[in-house]
Amino acid sequence: MAISCKLNKKQEFSDGKLFQPGDGSAARILKMSDADGKTPVIEFRDVGLCLANGNELIHRLSLEIRAGETLVLLGRSGSGKTTTLKLINRLLTPTAGELRVHGRSTREWDVIRLRRAMGYVIQEVGLFPHFTVARNISVVPHLEHWPAGKIGQRVGELLQLVGLDPQLASRYPRELSGGQRQRVGVARALAADPPILLMDEPFGALDPITRAELQREFQQLQSRLGKTIVFVTHDLREALLLATRIALMDAGQLATILTPQEFRNSPQPLVRAYMQAFDPESIAATKRGNL
Amino acid sequence: MNVWQFMLQNHTEMLELTLEHLWLAGISTLLASLIGIPLGILISRLPALSRPVLGTASVIQTIPSLALFGFLLPAPWIGQRADRLAILALTLYALLPLIRNTYTGIRGVDRAIVEAGRGMGMTDRELLWQVELPLALEVIIAGVRVAAVLSVGLATIAAAIGAGGLGEYIFRGLAMVNNSVILAGAIPAAALALLADGALGWLQKRLAPR
């Protein structure tokens, strides 16, 4: 069927090692992660995703996400960041390779259990408009049939945790500001205390000042809670601020995976291009050139 | 004799016919809702069925009402009594707005919200009851509203097969070439339609998602 999908098979490596073709640094990082002996919480092994029409969205993605780290998936629109995230909670299922969560293939997981074991935050549109703040936050506890008293107590804790006034509990999402809505989204994902958080551009729709505020608070929250976080963004500044490691995606493939420090100094052209696009001096220089 | 005099003189009979009319339209709207709404939910789950189901309901809608009564006449239990026949025909006519609005309402729920629910581990049933149906409710009630008004209007034709209702006056008036008698059927029928529309419109607003 798919031309691009058939090509994959020719590229199969005989020794079956985890290896990123044409990218030395990614392979090096992967080896390092093997060496420090930590078992990955989420593990992509040569994962591919082909659509029925032959379009290949993800190509041979190998990636390990370790306990307690914030892995940022960075890339331009259409590079496969969100698709990668949806593979983890099986909103999409890999057509090639294997994806393991807590050492078990996502195919073997009961999909409902798998999803309830991860918090999922998307842009503010993901709140249920017909539920109050309290009911939105307690969606998963309700699905899990927690007793009412425990749910009420948990909602109180979470509102405090994300810095929201308890009086907002009875409001509806449309009565909140964008920043407040996003806090509710984070509280909702944390409700059943899942070890993994999946966040898809959670701060993308916010104004810059609110965004900076939420990013700061998110950093503090993360150092307190120690969740394993997969965070999708196209904002380099956000990635450098929040990431333990940055996985740069390009055209459905992992281009490289670097710590923020390494990212700043990397000589790789794709990374340089990203750094330049966000560098205030080069932006200023372009403007001067235009004048 | 003008309309008002006629109505005043025959008010007992008119009340009876109005109640009969309401019964015919009401029971068929109820039956159509009980069939159409689950069918709308079903085709929102199985998109392959949506075309044949909506297509069939549309075709039924195009059959002239008198012809439909004729078609249904030979049906075993149904054909024995005129009111059964009328209720079946009215139910069939009311199906289209109900199926279509339920289907459109569910499909029209913001994909991002549905995906958020799915991503948080809602089963298909939980997603339907907790997210999709509440958010589609306003559109579904709008479908019930259209079906109810349609049934009140069409129920006048039921008198042609002797099922009663305010159509009696309309057909009688036509036969007598007496406008007062026609209007004695038409005015209350129109009032009923407006009343049903108003009541369901109010319900629709009350149930609107916040």
Interface residues (C-beta under 8 A of the other chain):
Chain A: K86 N89 L91 I112 R113 L114 R115 R116 Y120 I122 Q123 V125 G126 L127 F128 P129 H130 V139 V140 L143 Y172 R174 R188 L198
Chain B: D110 A112 I113 E115 A116 G117 R118 G119 M120 G121 M122 T123 E126 Q130 V131 P134 L135 P209 R210
